[in-house]
Every structure is written in structure tokens, then in C-alpha cells.
Amino acid sequence: MIGRIAGTILHRAMDHVLIDVRGVGYIVHVSSRTAQNLPPVGEACALYTELLVREDLLQLFGFPTLIEKEWHRLLISVQGIGAKAALAILGTLGAEGVGRAIALGDWSAIKSAPGVGPKLAQRVVMELKDKAPSVMAMGGSFTVDTTPSDAVIEPASTPRARTAPAATPKVNFTAEALSALTNLGYNPSEAASAVAQAADHPEATDTAKLIRTALRLLAPKD
């Protein structure tokens, strides 16, 4: 299994990138969002990858973060969602947006991805709503370093990951708040929905404030 690939970009398109690794070119399919954020041709890049094996086809799919790779894995577990449809959803919403949409039951956001109809979007939300909290709790803070062009392919079990310096702080707040609420005994799905709603509140500027805002949303209504 190829879990990570690093090398020099030879060609870029809106749905794939060709990466040279020690003289071997690998075509890696990516979302439009990932493609837009890749370095220019001739520069080094690294992506976490998932190898799709079919009887007559081998395809590599690339992701800038481990959490996005995990969302892709979950999305393709839904009947009717193929690897490229999952990339379309991630390209439209991003990993955090996918988590938020599923936690809130917002199937219309999923439907905004190209090629995803309302029934399929509703199925995604229904089948993944109980799995969303565990993925959201990963925090989305892992990414890969850009590496020299002589980098080698590394197995999935030992990716060289680091905390992204440019990561949005509220992503980490979300993971910490979700963990705190589940530790308090709240149902993971309800906690994820409350945290997703609270994250938009202007007062939720750190973990403690995000937790307090979410708790207000979870409080019994008179």
C-alpha cells in the first residue's frame, strides 16, 4: 500500500497531479481544492495517498492531510459514492466543511458538490452521522512537509507528519471541545452537532468559550 508520496511536480491539472519520484512519474488524483493549493510545476510536494485497486485499474488519490484522507475513506463507504465523487465533495466543502455538514445533518451542503443529488446527499448524512464525531476529534491538524525531489515513497504506517503552522486554530478548538463534551457524557452525534453550530458564534474564540457555547445549545429548552 502506498500511503504517502513525495517528489517534484511535473504537471498539474484541476483533478490530478503528476509527481516525479526518482525518475518515476506517479499520477495522483486530487480534489480541485487540493489542486489549487499545490506548489507550481518544478517544485516539491508531498501528499498522503490512497491506492484504489480494481481488476483492470490502479489509481492513486492524494490528500494534504490525514483527516481529509479519512473523510475520503468514509465517503466512499457510502453506496453510490465513488472515489471521484468523494473528491468532489471534499473539493467543494473541505474536510472541516464535510464534518460540519454531516454533524448538522445539512445534506444540502453535500448536495452542492458536482454530481451529487439530493437522495445521495441525504444518504451520506444518514450513514455517516454517527461516525463524524470520531473523525472530527482527529482535529485536522496533521499535514505533510514539502520534501526535496529525491524523496522516497513512505508506507502509510510511518508518515512524517507535523502540526501545520498555518492551521486554523478553531479546528483544534473543535476537536478539544468535542472531546470534552463526550467526556461529560453527551452523545457523540449530539456533541458534534452542538460544536459545529457553536463554532460559528463570534464569542467562541478559544476552547473554553466554544465548550460553553456548545453547552448552552445542549441545555434542555424550557
N, C-alpha and C positions, 0 to 999 in steps of 0.2 A: 504494500500500500504506500503510495506517495502522499505524505502528509504535509509537506512543505517544499516549495521550490523557490530558488533564488538565483538570479543571474542578471544578464543585460537585456533590456528591451530592444528587440529588432523591429517590431511592428506593433502598432496599436490600432484598434478599431473600437466601435462602441459596444461590442459584445464579446470581444476576445483580445488577447494579447499574445504575441509570440516572444518567448523568453529563451535566450541562448544560455545554456549551462554547459560550459566546457566543450563548445562545438556542436552540441545537440540542441535543436530548437524544439521547444515544447509549446503547443497551442493550449492556452488556458482560457476557458470561457469565464467571463466575469459579468457582473451587473453593470448597467450603464453608470450608476453612481460610482462604482469602483473604477471603471474605465476613465472617468473624468478626473479622478484623483491620482491616477498613476503618473510617475515621472515621465519626462519626454523620452523619445527614442534615443538610444545610446547610453542612457543612464541605468543604474542598477535598481532592482526592485525585488521584493520577496512577498510571497503570498502563501497562506495556508491553503491546502488543496484537498479536494475530494475526488477520487477516481471512480467514475461510473463505468461499470463493466457490463456490456451486453454481448450477445452471441456474435454479432458482427461489428461491434463498435466499442472503442475505448475513448472516453472523454474525461479531460481534467477540468474541474471547476475551481476557481480561485476566490479567496476571501481575504480581506485585510485584517480581520480579527477572528479570534476563536469563537466569539459569541455569534458572529454572523454565520460562520460555518455551521454552528449548532442549530441556528434557526433554519438554515437551508435543509439540514438533515431532517428536522421535524416537519417542515413544509412538504417535502416530497413523500413523507409517510402518509399524507392525506390523499385518498383516492381522487384521481383527476388532476393532481398537481405534479407535473413533471419537473425535471431539473431546471429547464429553462423558464418555466412558469414561476418557479420559486425564485429564480434570479430576478424576474420581472417585478415580483412583489418586493424583494429586498431593494431593488434599484429605485422603486417608487417611494418606499417608506423608510428605508434604512432599518438596521437591526433594532434600534430603540423604538422606531415607529411601529414596527411589526409587533413588538412586545406590548406596546401601549394599546394598539388596536385590538389585539386578542384579549388583553386583560379587561378592556372596557366593553367587549362584545361589539365593537364597531366594525361590522362586516363591510359597511360602505367604504371604509378606508382601504380594506383589502381589495374591494371591487375596483378601485381606481387604478389598479395595475393593469397594463395591457394584456388582453386575452383572458382575464378573469371575470366571469359572470357572477351575478348575484347569488345563485344557488351554490356555486363553488366557494364563493367568499364566505357564505354562511356556514358551509361545511368546515372550512378552515377554522373559523372561530369556535364552533361547537366541539370539534375534535381536539383542539389544542389548548382550550381554556384552562384545563387542569394541569397542563404541562408548562404553561407560560411562566408561572412563578419561579420554578427552578432555574429556567434559563435567564430570566431577568435578574435573579440573585447572583449570577455569574459576574454581573457588574459591567460588562462590556469594556473593561479597561485593558485588555490584552491586545497587543498588536505586534507586528514584526518590524525589526530593524531593516533599513535598506542595507544590502550587503554588496561586497565587491563582485565583479563579474566572474571571478573564478570560484564563486561559492558552489557548494555541492548540494545535492538534494538530501534532505534530512528526513528521517522517519517521523510519523505523527506522534510517537511516544516521547520524543525529546525535542520539541520545538524550542528554539531560543526566543522566549517571549519576554517582554518587559512592559511596564506600565507606560502607556503613551503619555508623553508630557503635554500633548495638546488635547487630551481627552476632556470632554465636558464634565466639570465637577458634579453636576446634578445627576449624571449617570451613576457615579459612585454613591451619591446620596440615595438614589433609588434602591440600589442593591442593599445598602445598610438598613434603610428604613423597612424594606420588605422582610429582611431577616429578623429585625427587631419585632415586627408585628406578628410574624409567625411564632416567634419565641414566646410572645404574650398569649398565644393560644388561638389566634384568629385563623380562620380557614385560609389557606394559601391563595385561592382564587379571589376571595373577597378582599384580602390584604393587597393583592396585586392590583385589583381594580381601584381601590382607595388610593394607593400610592400613585398610580398613573394619573388619577384626577388631581391629587394634591400637588403633583409636580408642576402643574401649570399655575399654581397660586403664587402671586408675587411675594408673599411672605416666606415661602418655602426655599430659603436661601442656604440652608445647611441641613444636615441630617436630623438634628433635634427638631427643628421647625417643620421639616417635612413629616416627621413622625406625628407631631402634634396636630398638624393639619389633617393627616390621614385618619387619626383617631377621632377627630371631630366628625369626619364623614362616616365613620363606622359606628358612631354613637347611636343608640336607639332613638328614633324620632318619636316625639310625643304625638 
